[in-house]
């Protein structure tokens, strides 16, 4: 009877081992901000695309009347943001 439970126990342990590292590597919220200027003057209404290297996620922000933008994104320490 105990041998019948072994595959179930092994599967549960495998799931726990796979889930734990992904939780430890979870991305943190980061605010990316800046401004867009042309010839020294702010540019309003520009859509800015923010990407995290190695990720398929893109984040978007639109510049305001002062050319400023801000976006909350998910990233981890050491990520390259473009």
NORWO-V316221 format. One line per field, one symbol per residue. psi: psi as a letter, one per 30 degrees, with the letter a starting at -180 (. if undefined). A space follows every 50 residues. Layout:
psi = ???
This chain:
psi = eefffeeeeeeeeeeeeeeeeeefgkllkkkklalklkhfkkjlgkkkkk kkkglfkkkklkkafggklkkklkllkfkkk.
